[in-house]
Amino acid sequence: MAVGAAFDFHAGTLRQAPAWLQRAGLEWLFRLAAEPRRLWRRYVFLNPLFMIGVLAQRLGWRFRAPEPRDRRNRP
């Protein structure tokens, strides 16, 4: 189960974004500004991959995992 920063918020070890940033859906930007060294890779590489997946799903594209190769018939 993923809880993100919930434990840190409740323990008081990590500040939450102001309410107006939370309402605007920009808490991620606040966290990136607070911890850029730790979070930049996640936002630069994984977010675009997620958005590509959302777009592919919206367009109805289907991707299949590669079939496992049969190792018994290998020379």
C-alpha positions in Angstrom: 0.0 0.0 0.0 1.4 3.4 -0.9 0.9 6.2 1.5 3.2 8.8 0.0 4.2 11.4 2.6 1.2 10.8 4.8 3.2 9.4 7.7 5.7 12.3 7.5 2.9 14.9 7.5 1.2 13.3 10.6 4.6 12.9 12.4 5.3 16.6 11.8 8.6 15.9 10.0 7.5 17.3 6.7 5.5 20.4 6.0 2.4 20.4 3.9 1.8 22.8 1.1 -0.5 25.8 1.8 -4.2 25.1 1.4 -4.5 27.1 -1.8 -1.7 25.0 -3.4 -3.5 21.9 -2.3 -6.8 23.1 -3.7 -5.1 23.9 -7.0 -3.6 20.4 -7.2 0.0 21.8 -7.0 1.2 20.2 -3.8 3.6 18.2 -6.0 5.2 21.6 -7.0 5.6 22.6 -3.3 7.3 19.2 -2.5 9.6 19.5 -5.5 10.7 23.0 -4.4 11.2 21.6 -0.9 13.2 18.5 -1.9 14.5 19.0 -5.5 17.5 16.7 -5.2 15.3 13.7 -4.1 12.2 14.3 -6.3 13.4 15.7 -9.7 13.9 12.4 -11.4 10.5 11.2 -10.4 8.8 14.2 -11.9 11.0 14.5 -15.0 10.9 10.9 -16.1 8.0 9.1 -14.5 5.3 11.8 -15.0 5.7 11.9 -18.8 5.5 8.1 -18.9 2.3 8.2 -16.9 0.8 10.8 -19.2 1.8 8.8 -22.3 0.0 5.8 -20.7 -3.1 7.9 -20.1 -3.1 9.2 -23.7 -2.6 5.7 -25.1 -5.6 4.5 -23.0 -7.7 7.4 -24.2 -6.8 6.6 -27.8 -7.7 2.9 -27.3 -4.2 1.7 -28.0 -3.4 -1.8 -26.6 0.0 -3.0 -25.6 0.9 -6.6 -25.0 3.8 -7.9 -23.0 6.3 -9.9 -25.1 5.6 -13.6 -25.2 8.0 -15.7 -23.1 10.5 -17.6 -25.2 10.6 -21.4 -25.1 14.0 -22.2 -23.7 13.8 -26.0 -24.5 14.1 -25.5 -28.2 17.2 -23.3 -28.1 20.4 -24.5 -29.7 
